[in-house]
Amino acid sequence: MSVKPLIRATSVGKDYSAGAVRALTNVSVDLYENQITAFVGPSGCGKTTMLRIIAGLDYPTRGSIAVEGNTVSGPGPERGMIFQAYTSFPWLTARRNVEYGLKILGIDKGKRRERAMEFLRLVRLDHVADHYPRSFSGGMKQRVALARTLAQGPRIVLMDEPFGALDAQVRWEMQELLIELVDAEPRTIVTVTHDIGEALYLADRILFFTRQPGRIKADLSLEFKQGKRFKRKEELYDMHGYRDMEQQLFAMMREEITAAGAEI
């Protein structure tokens, strides 16, 4: 019996400026439950546009996106979004930031508090639950965003370079934390990243986009992982096949960047 996709993109295209700019063209792909998929490609290839269309924050010019067979026509509670920019409300404590979405969902005060504290513990911020974001580092602010999104219970978490603004040490700590969270609370994750190392560590599958107009150049299953996710990033580096996949991704990135430069 075949497994039905959780997300299905059918011939998705997206134009801007009355058709003068074509961001995406003819993107068709199926994404599956509890899979971590990374969108990778050169700057301006449309990967963030594709993520926003899945989120219902933008709309395709052509084609369609469906979640569980239902055409996406806007945001929905089964999809949560984490952005690169810090999105915590500065006037709310960490706990109340996490509670905010739960309040909108109509969850009563006692359960909101309990669930918010549960997820702050998961991201190791329960000790600052009553502190305000202005006193937090960038990594702590993104942990609040993770807790807030996961606490709402979306089946699908969409991430637009959520660790891109962090320094190298905090970035790999956040990557490892994400794997830990997904192990504790399974989710379907779709993430956009320019960082090839991050994609190789986090993802079960990589979709590599061409330069604009973006299409899927390669759909890569990371078979060298043997179906595993690694709690420590360095455990991945000695896996047979890791370096070959890394070189393949760098070669594709260089090919797209060089071709784009030749067209200017």
ABEGO torsion letter per residue (X at the ends): XBBBBABBBBGBBBBBGGGABBABBGBBBBBBBGBBBBBBEBBGAGAAAAAAAAAGABBBABEBBBBGGBBBAEBBAABBBBBABBABBAABBAAAAAAAAAAAAGBBAAAAAAAAAAAAAAAGAAAAAABBAAABBAAAAAAAAAAAAAAAGBABBBBBGAAAABBAAAAAAAAAAAAAAAAABBBBBBBBBABAAAAAAABABBBBBBBOBBBBABBBBBAAAGGBBBABAAAAAABBGAAAAAAAAAAAAAAAAAAAAAAX
